[in-house]
């Protein structure tokens, strides 16, 4: 019975940690995509225009 109680307590904690980690990774990925687009835009301005 003690094991069931621990599972009930720790499962939501692990789910929240996994969700938070995924959210941070997606946020970093968006930032890096923005910086890549900015870099491409700067290079186009420098060499094409």
C-alpha positions as CSV (number, residue, x, y, z in Angstrom):
1,X,0.0,0.0,0.0
2,X,2.9,2.3,0.6
3,X,4.2,1.8,-2.9
4,X,0.8,2.9,-4.4
5,X,0.9,6.0,-2.3
6,X,4.4,6.9,-3.6
7,X,3.4,6.3,-7.2
8,X,0.4,8.6,-6.8
9,X,2.7,11.4,-5.3
10,X,5.7,11.1,-7.7
11,X,3.9,10.5,-11.0
12,X,2.6,14.1,-11.3
13,X,5.9,15.5,-10.2
14,X,7.8,13.6,-12.9
15,X,5.1,14.7,-15.5
16,X,5.6,18.3,-14.5
17,X,9.4,18.1,-14.8
18,X,9.2,16.4,-18.2
19,X,6.7,19.0,-19.4
20,X,8.9,21.9,-18.2
21,X,12.0,20.4,-19.8
22,X,10.1,20.0,-23.2
23,X,8.9,23.6,-22.9
24,X,12.4,24.9,-22.3
25,X,13.8,22.9,-25.3
26,X,11.1,24.2,-27.6
27,X,11.7,27.8,-26.4
28,X,15.4,27.5,-27.0
29,X,14.7,26.0,-30.5
30,X,12.5,29.0,-31.3
31,X,15.2,31.5,-30.2
32,X,17.9,29.8,-32.2
33,X,15.6,29.7,-35.3
34,X,15.1,33.5,-34.8
35,X,18.8,34.1,-34.6
36,X,19.4,32.0,-37.7
37,X,16.8,34.0,-39.7
38,X,18.4,37.2,-38.4
39,X,21.8,36.0,-39.5
40,X,20.6,35.0,-43.0
41,X,18.8,38.4,-43.3
42,X,22.0,40.3,-42.2
43,X,24.1,38.3,-44.7
44,X,21.6,39.0,-47.5
45,X,21.7,42.7,-46.7
46,X,25.5,42.7,-46.7
47,X,26.2,40.7,-49.8
48,X,23.1,41.1,-52.1
49,X,21.9,44.7,-51.6
